[in-house]
Amino acid sequence: MRRVTSLRSYLTWLAVAVLLTLGAIWAIGWAKDHPEHFPGARFELAHPRGWATHRKLVGFAADDAACFAAFDRAKAGYLRRPVVGRGICRASQRMILTGDRLVPTMRPANVAPGCAVTAAMALWTRDVVQPAARKYFGQKVVELENLGSYNCRKIAGQGAQSEHSTANAIDISAFILADGTRISLVNDWKDEDVRSEFLHAVRDGSCGLFSTVLSPDHNAAHATHFHLDMAKRAFGRTVCR
């Protein structure tokens, strides 16, 4: 009887071990096919957004080499701009994309946000801006008007340093469609029409991709633009207002 019991126990544990092994093999295969969900997997601009995307983008803000390497692997043309500032206002990742494959043409064109922000903008363009433009207008966005990226200063009304101090942020004020239509935050945010719906859809879709998304709903200081940044916060917390 004891032998039968021991055999049953052995077979049970053997079955459990086989199932665990098969589960591990499946998990490894799934992880290989879905690197966007795993922090340790290398980020690629072509990857879909996943559970680990935001964490990887935030990590780029402190790793110049890894961030620029992602653009190199994607064969994305860019100009790396000189380092500016020092200390808490040192910006070493400033870059300008040389085409509109990843991000619509910027106006003014000389804005040079940090690499981490630019990488987030590439995914933002692909997954948020262009799908919303096609949904609401049946065409794509060809230009983005901006109010700048680098500005060594504190957050208005607060003591904390702004992400603009390291070019880890950008302010977007308007979207230009292929037919020349201009959709601006200052003129179209509050109107109850398709332009306002588009802007609100873009704001909502940006949440979770960027660390901070501030819109006209936040305060008067943002009545004219979206503030987008890749700030590092405890537990990966994001802000969307």
Buried (B, 14 or more C-beta within 10 A) or exposed (E): EEEEEEEEEEEEEEEEEEEEEEEEEEEEEEEEEBBBBBEEBEBEBEBEBBEBBBBBBBBBBEBBEBBBBBBEEBEBEBEBBEEBBEEEBEBBBBBBBEEBEBBBEBBEEEBBBBBBBBBBBBBBBBBBBBBBBEEBBEEBBBBBBBBBBBBBEEBEEEEEBBBBBBBBBBBBBBBBBBEEEEBBBEEBBEEEEEBBBBBBBBBBBBBBBBBBBBBBEBEEEBBBBBBBBBBBEEEEEBBBB
